[in-house]
Amino acid sequence: MNALVKFSEESLEYYNQTSKTPMKLVMFLEAIEHVARVSRVIRQPQGNALLLGVGGSGRKSSAYLAASMAGYDVFQIEISSKYGVEEWHEGI
């Protein structure tokens, strides 16, 4: 088994054991490549990424798994009709 596939599957298993919301993912090569890209970007100083794609394409799952692999905590901003600059600054 490829070392990258094995590492990805072990990372997913660790994420599922430590998370309140486990993910049931199949780690095929293209999914692993996306997680690796996100992981590489977010580990850089001030690294950030804008993930684009259709719903259900795995953007959120890739980001959560990459953040877990980097040892980062993830939070999600809840946007409402009253969401503005002040709320954005509070979230950051």
N, C-alpha and C positions, 0 to 999 in steps of 0.2 A: 504494500500500500504506500502510496506517495506520502512523504513526510508532511507536506502541506495539507493534504486531505485529513491525515490523522490528527494534526494539530487543530484544524478547524473543527473536527468532530469532538475532540476533547474539550475545546473551548466552549462549544455549544452545550455539551453535557454539563460543564461547570456552571455556565449561565443558567441552565434549567434547574440545577440544584440550589442555586443561590437566589434566584429571582422569584418574586411573587406571581409573575405571569410567565410560565415557561413557554418556549416556542417549539413547535413541531416543524422542523425544517429538514429538507433533504439537501445535503451539502454536495451538489454537483459542481463541476469545475467552474462554470461561469459564475455561480453564486459565490464560490470561494474567492474568485478573482475580484468580485465587487467588494467583498468584505475586506480583502487585502488592500484594495485601493483606499477605501474609507479609513482603514486603520493607519495606513501610511500618512495620509493627509492630516488626520486629527492628532497624531503624535508629534507633528512639527510644532515649533513655537508659534503660537497664535494661529494654529491650523484650523481651518474651517472649510466646510463644503456645502454646496447647495445640491441636493439630490433631486433630480427630475425624473419623472416617468409616470406611466399610467397607474391607476389604483391597483393594488395587489401585485405589484412588480417586485416587492421586497425591499423597498428603500428603508423603511422603518426597522425592519428586522436586521438588515445589514448594518445600519447605524448602531442599533442597540448591541449587537454582537461585537462590533469593532470597539465600541466604548468599553464593554466588559473586558475585552482582551487587553485594553490599555489600562484597566483599573480605574476608569472614570465612573462617576455617578452621572446619571442622566435625569434631566427634568424636562417636562413638556409644558410649554406655555398654553394656557387655556384662553382662547380669544373669544370675546363676547361683543355685543353691540356697543358696549361702553369702553371697549379697549382702545387706549390711546398711547401717546408718548410716555406719559407718567407711569402707566401700568407696564409699559415695555421696559422702562428704566428699573422699576421694582423687580421685574423678572430677571433682569441681568444682574 
